[in-house]
Amino acid sequence: MTKNQTVLSWIEEIKNLVNPSEVVFIDGSEEQAEWLRAKAVKTGEMHKLNEEKLPGCYLHRTKPNDVARVEDRTFICARKEEDAGPTNHWCDPQDMYKKLYDIARGSYAGRTMYIIPFSMGPIGSPLAKIGVEITDSIYVVLNMLIMTRVGDKVWDVLGDSNDWVRGFHASCDVDPEKRYICQFPEDNTIITVNSAYGGNVLLGKKCFALRIASYQGRKEGWMAEHMLILGLENPKGDIHYIAAAFPSACGKTNLAMLIPPKYLADKGYKIWTVGDDIAWMRVGADGRLYAINPENGFFGVAPGTNAKSNFNALKSAEKNTIFTNVALNLDDNTVWWEGLNKDIPVNALNWKGEPWTASMFVKSDKTTYAAHPNSRFTAPAVNCPCISEDFDKGAGVPISAIVFGGRRAKCTPLVYQSKSWDNGVFIGSAMASETTAAAAGAVGVVRRDPMAMLPFCGYNMGDYFQHWLDMGKRLGDKAPKIFNVNWFRTDDEGNFVWPGFGDNMRVLNWIIARCEGKADAVETPIGYVPRPEDIDLTDLDMDMDVLKDILTVDKEVWKKEAAEIEEHYKKFGDKLPAELRNQLEALKTNLDA
């Protein structure tokens, strides 16, 4: 419990609005969590899984109309529309408050109001921030207990400060026509109604850790980024930390939990996971950039996760995990999803709870799948076999390199380094991936996703680019080096050329060697590309000529890319920083040289 008057008055305001039958403060204790789990099983909100095979694990199903983030119902409610920018949906804050309160009014009648004090980042860390979420969902409470640091210690750290984020969630009727996920950046407030899906209602995640925190970071001089954080340990025991941003379907979690190929593992190389999704970064006392993972768990996509694609993620989900919208194997009371293994259950319930057999499965039709394509597992980070010893380090870890990436068949080389910080910001601002499946629209369409933040930037993205440039000025010669990678170059038959997965370690080693000034590179119109002999191909079945090909910069392809970037920049109008316009002009000049 807290004596903080700003918290208590806000709780009272929401309580009077929603009219709950009872109020429960979440204290973070295992005893209370176990009581909540038992209550959720009794109401049918969760299903207890095989305690022997999946100890402490549960299955939850959302409504079929509530299975993913809904960007068209997500709003940045800044006081001025210009401050939300051209890439966000905007509504006047007062209008939206009224609409949301009208929808939520009386919606907790007969329900319990749960009050969750949580810390994003280690409790008490100078890089951490505090939030309070009010919810009527046990599922939300139990997920927040995994994904954030929850408990009475949060109240102690907060004291009587007003520096905390207000998060209010009301399940209401889970009506998609009245579903809203709203951020009020100037008010440190998040309100979401008519959803019960994790990405919309675990308010510490994208809502706070990116949309609100990116706004806070700009105002306070730090960065909230959609980035993994990993530590690369060399045979001498030195660890260098990398932060990396990728759009979806580009192997972000796989990279965060990478297992080095045998050749490099035998030499003593290791990867340590600090975070798989979000990085908060501040300038430290020594002038370097330090990062924490503000989360305490993984909210991972289940389909495709298996022992080969991501062994460490799968191990993370073997205990004390909540599975959402996966299939239930009735024969042994465990879970299954497409891509987990070839042991397709013969007696199962699909993600909707309907009887399912393998004969129903049609690979080209995702409506026939046993697990929803966006099904999830919420697993404690401590479960991860490669979790870093610095995971709970409140001071954060020093970042040597920032890596951007995307899925490009022919355009972008395997890896290249920016020519400067400003050039690196230019690379990030133009980040793109090509669509891969007909379900996502036409195959091969280039979609720009600057810094992988397009759905998550809590203010005008033109101002966001300027904030990146300003951070570079503050960091000066201590700024991390910036790189771009592309694991997805293809041959003329459309087959991936680079093996990816653990072998990406070979590229990371070159990146770190560049940061240390120990590797050469060739200057190209777009940046510094490795010499083919500087990428270690030992024990890899790859011809040097093939490597040369995926390191090639095709000027004609890049001229088309430059024209597309110019079109992309038009949407930001006069908010686009002059430095980025200059970088684009320099690229065009380099390509014509």
N, C-alpha and C positions, 0 to 999 in steps of 0.2 A: 504494500500500500504506500501511497505517497501523500505528502502534505503540500505538494506543488499546486499553488492556486490556479495557475493557467491550465494545468491538466485537469484538476477537479471541476473547474467551471465548464470546460469543454465537454467532459464526460456527462455532466449534469444536463448540458444543452442537448446532447445527442440522446440521452436517456429520455428526456421529456418529449423528444421528437418521435422516437420509435416505440416507446411504451413496452419494454421487455417485462417478462414475468419474473425474472431474477437476474442478478448481476454477479458475475464471477471474475475476480482478478486472477490472472495467470501468474503464478509465482516461480515457474521454471523448475519445480521439483519433479522428480521421477514419480513420486506418489500421486501427485495431481494428474500427471500425464497418463498414468496407468488407469486412473479413474475415468479420464476422458475417453481413452481407447475402449474401455469396457462399455461405456455409455454409447459410443458410436457403433459398436457391434450390436448392442441391444436394439438400437433404433434402425439398424440395417444400413446406416451410412457407410460403414466399413465392414469388411469381411476378414476375419483372422485366417492367416495362411498356415501351412504346415510348420509347426514350431521346430521340428527336427531339421527340416531342409532349409527353411527360411525363418530363422528365429527372430521374433519381434517384428515380423512383416505383416502388412495388411494390404488389401485390395479395395479400391474405391472406384465407383463409376459416376461420371457426370451425366447430365441429361444430354441426349444426342444433339440438341441445339446449342451446346455450350462446351466446345471441345478445343478451343484455341483462342489466342489473342485476337481481338477484333479492332483492327486499325481504323476502320471507318467509323467506329463508335468511340474512339479515343481522342480526347480533347486537351489542348493546352489553353487554359483559361487565364491568359495574361490580361492585364487591364487594357492594353492597346493591342489591336490585331497585328500590327507590324512587329510586335515583340515575339509573337508566336511564330511568325515567318511563313514562307510559302510552302514549306514541307509538312506543316502541322495543321490539323483541324482546330479551329478557334471558335470560342463562344465567349460573349461578355460574362465575366465572373458572376455578377449579380443575377443575370438571367439564368445562368446554369445552376447557381446555388438554389434558386427558387424551384427550378425544374426537378432537381435531385431531391430536395427536401420534400416536395409534394409526392414524389414517387415513394420515398422511404417512410413517409409519415405513418406511424402505427404498425409498421411491418414486422416489428419484433413481438407483437402480441402473441402470447403463448410460447415464446421462444426465450432463450437465454442470451444475454449480452455478455460476451467475453471481452475482457480488456487485457491486451497483450503489450507489456513494455519490452521493447527490443532494442538491441544495439546493432548497427551495421558496422562491422569491424570489432576487434577485440574490445571488450568493455573497459573503458578508461583510456583507450588509445587516443593520442592527440589527432589521429587521422580518422577516428570513428565518429559516427553521428547517431543520435537517438531518435526513435520513433515510438508512437503508441498506436496500435491498431485496435479498433473496435469492430467486432464481427459477431454474426449469429451462427457461425459454422464451426463445428468441432473439427472438420477436415482442415479448415484454415488454421486453427490453433495448432493442430498437430504438425502440420507442414511448417508453420512458422517456428515451432520448437526445433525443427531440424535445420531450417534454412538460415536462421538468425540466432543471436545470443539473447536468450529471454530470461528474465527473472528479476527478483527484488533488487539485485545489485545495480540494475539499470536505473532504478529510482534514486539510489544513493549517489550515482555519478551525476544524474540530472540535477539533483538538489532543487533549488527554486528557479532555475533558468527557464527562459522561454524559447531556448534554442532546441526545438524538437519538432518532428514532423507529425502532423495529425493525419491518421489514416482511418477512414470510416467505410466499412463494407456492409451492405445489406443485400442478402440473397433475394429478398422479395419473392417473386414468382418465377424467377429465371426466365423472364420474358425477353426474347431477343429484340423486340420492337421498342422496349423501354430500357435497353442495356446501355450503360454509359461507364466509361473509365476516364475519369477527369482529374487532371492535375492543375492546381492553383499555385504556381511557383512563388508569387509574391507573398502568399499566405502560408507557405509550408504545409499545404493541405492536399490530400488525395481523397477522392470519394468515388466509389464504384458501386453500382447497383445492378441487380438482375443478372448477375453472373456468379458461378461457383467454380469456374475453371481456374486453376492455379495461377497461370500467367496474368490473369485479370484481377485476382483477389488476394494473392500473397503480396501485399502492398510494399513489402521491403524489397521486392525484386526489381523488375523493370521500372515500376512507377516511382519508387523512392530512389533506388540505387543508380538509376540513369536519368529519368526525366526531371525529377526534383533536384537530384544531386548535381547534374550538369549545370543547372541554373545556379545552385549554391556555389559550385566550383568557380564559375565565371565571376561571381560577385566577390568571392573570398580569395581568389587567386590559386585555385588547384584544379584538378581534372578528374572527371568521372567518365570512364570510358568502357565501351563494350569490348573488353579485352580479356584474354586469358593471361595468366602469369605463370611462367615456368622457370625453374632453375636448372641450368646445365652444368653438371659437375665433370671436370676433366680428370684424367688419371692422377694428377698431382693433388686432387682434393679441392681445387679452386672452383667456386661456383659463380657463374654469371647469370643474371636474371634478364629475361626477355618478356616484354608485353606484346601481345599480338591480337590484331582485329581481323575478323573474317565475316563475310555475310553467311547466312545459313547455307547448309549443305556443302561446306568447304573444309570440313574436318577439324573444326576448332577444338572440340573436346578431345578428339583423338590426339591432336598435337599436344594439348595440355598434359595428357597422361601417357605420352609416347614411351614405348619400350625400345631402347636402342637395338639395332641389329647385332647378332651374336659377335661379329668381328669387333665392333666398337665396345660392346658390353664386356667382352673378354679383356679388352685393353684397360677397362676401368671407367668408361663413360657412363653417366647416369643422368636421368631426368627426374626432377622433383617438382611436384604439382603444388603451386600456391593457390591458383584459382583457375576455373574453367570458363568463366563467363564475364566477370566484371572486375575492373581495376580502378581504385581510387588512388591518385598520385599527387604528391605534394613535393615542393622543393625542401630538402633537408637543410640542416645547419651547415653542412659542408658544401651546399650549393648544388648537389646532385638531386636527381628525381627519385623519390622513394614511393613504393606502391604497397597497398594492402588489398586483399580480397575482402570486400565488406560482407560477404556471405559466409555461412557456416556449413553449407551443404551443397549438393548438386541436384538441380532440377533437370534431369537428363531425358533426352528422347530415347524411348525404348527400342522401337523398330530399327533393325540393323546393328544394334549393339550385341556383340558376341565375343567369344574368347579370342577370336582372331582380330576383329576390327578394333576392339578396345577392352582388353583383358582387365585393366585396372578399373574401368567404369563398371564392368560386370561384377567384379569382386566387391566394389563399393556398395552394390545393391543386394548383397547376400544376407544382410541382417539389419534390423531396425529401420526398414525402408517402407515407404508407402508407394504402392504402384497404382497408377491411375489409367483406366481405360485400356488395360491389357486383357488377354484371355485368361480364363481360369481353367486349369486342367483338373477335372473332377476326379480323376483316378488317384491323384496323390495330393490334391489341394495345394498345387503350386501354380505359378504363372507361366505364360508363354506369349511370344510375339513373333511376327515374321522376321526372319533373320537371326533368331536366337540360336537355333540349332535345327537339325533335320528330323528331330524326334517330334513330328507333328502329332499333337494329342488326338486320340480317337474319340475321346469322350470329354467335351469341353463346353464352356459357355463363352460366347464372344464378348466383346467389350460392352455390348448393350445388355448382357445377361441372358442372351438367347442361346438355345442349343446350337452347337456348331460342330461340324466334322470337316475333315480335310477335303472331302468330295465337293464341298461348297466353294473351295478356293480357286479363284481365277486371277492369275498374276497381274493381268492388265486392268483388273477392276478392283479398286481399293475398297469398294463397298462390300466385297466378299471377304475381306480380311478378318482374321480373328481378333487382332488388336487394332485399335484406331491408329492411322499413320502418325498422329501426333501424341500417341500415348506416352506416358511419362513415368519416371521413377524419382522419388525424392529421397536421397540417401545422405547420411551424415558424412562430411568430408573426412572425419577421422577414420572412416572405414577404408579409405583409399590406400592401397599398398605403397604408393609412391608419394604420399602427402609429405610436404616439406616440413622440416623441423622449424622453419621460420613461419609456418602458417599462422600461428597465433602471436607473432612478433608485432607488438603494437607500434613499433617505430617504422615498420615496413621494410621492404627489401630494395636495394639500389638497382635501378633499371639501366642496363648497358645498351640495349637495343629495343627499338619499337619496330614491329613488323606488320605490314598490311598485306592482304592477300585476296585473291578472288579466283573464279573459275573461268579461264580464258583458253579457248582451243588453240589459237594461233598467234594472238597478239603479244602477250606478256611473256618474257623469258622466265626460266625456272626461278631465278633470283637476280635482283639487282639492288644496288645501294643508291640512295638519293645523293645529289651533289652538295646539299646543304640542308639545314633544318627547314628553311622556307620551301625548298624543292620537295622535301619529304611531306610537308603539309599539302603541297600541290598534289602529290601522288595520292595521299589519303583522301583529299577532297574529290578526286576523280575515280575513286575505287569502284570497280564494277565486277559483276558476274554475268555469265550467260545462262539463260534458262536451260534446263536439262530434260524436262518432261512435258509432254503435251498437256497434262493436267494443269500445269502452271502457265499455260499459254503457248505461243509458238516457240519451238525449240531454237536455241541460239540467239534469242533476243538479249541485247545487252541492257542490264539494269544497273543504274548507278546507285550506290549505297555508301555515301561518304563516311569514311572511318567505321563502317558498319553501324552507324548511328542514326540512319534515316528515320526509323520509327521511334527512336528513343531520345532524341535531342529535345530538351525541355524549353527551348527558346529559338530565336531566329538563327538558322544555320549559317547565314552570312556572318553574324556576330560570333558564332561558334568557331568558324575558321579564323577569325581575327584573334580570338582567345588563344588558339593554338600558336599563332604567330607571336603573340605577346609572351606566352610561356617560353618560347624559344629565346626571346630577347633576355628574359630573366635568367635562363639557364646558361646562356653564352656557350663557352667552349666545354662546359660540363654536361651539355645536352646529350641524351642518348642518340646514337646513330639510327637513321631510319632506313628500312629496307622494304622491298616488295617481293613476295613469293607467289608462285603459280605452280601447284602440283598437277595441273590438269591440262598440260599441252597434249595434243593428240597427233597421231599420224594421219595419213591420207585416208585410212579406213575408219578413222574415228576412235581408234584404240588409244588409251592413255600410254604415254611413253615413259614417264617417270614412275617408279614403283610405289612411291608414297609411303604412308604408314611409318614404320620405324626407320626406314631409310631417309626420311626427311631430316634425321639427325645429321646426315652428311652435309646438308645445306646449313643447318644451324651452326655446325662447327666452323664453316666458312664465315658466317655472319660474326661469330664471336672473334674469330681470328682477325677480321677487319676492324672490329672495335679495339682490339689490342694492337693494331698496326703490324700484324704478323702475316698478312696475306696480300697478294697483289690483286689487281683488277684492271680491266680494260675500260677506258672511257668510251661511252657511246652517246648518241643524241639524248637518251632518256636517263642515263646514270651510269654507275660503275658496275660492270658485269664480270663475274669471275673468269679467269682463264680456265679452260676445261681441265687442265692438269691440277688445278687447285681444289676441285671437288673429288674427294676420295671415293673411288669406285671399287676398292678392294672387296673381293667376294661378291661383287654385284655383276649380274649378267647383262652388261650394257656396253655397247661399242662406243668408243670415244667420239666417233663421228655423229652418233645419235645424240650424245651429250652436247656436242658443239651446236647441233641443230636447235635444241631446246634452249640454248643460251643466245641464239641469234636474235637480233633486233631488225625486223623488216621495215625499212623506212616507209614503203608505200602503205603497208598496213597501219603504221603509226600516224601517217598523215591523215588517214580516215579517222583514226582514234582522236587526234587533235581537233578535228572538225566536230566530232561528237561531244568532246569535252566543252568546246566553245558553246554549243547549243545547250548543254547541261548547265553551264554557268549563267545563262540568260535569266533563269528563273530567280536568281538572287539579286538581280538589278544592281542598284548602287550600294547594296550591302556587301557585295563581293569585294574583299580586300584588294587593293591595287597590287599588292605583292603577288597574288595568285594570277591576276591578269598578266603581269610581267612574266611570271613563270610559264604561262601558256605561250606567250609570244616568243620566249626564249626557246621553248620546245620546237615551235614551228620553224624558227630560224635554224636551229640545229639540224632539223630534218631536211632542210633545203640545202644545207652546206655540202 
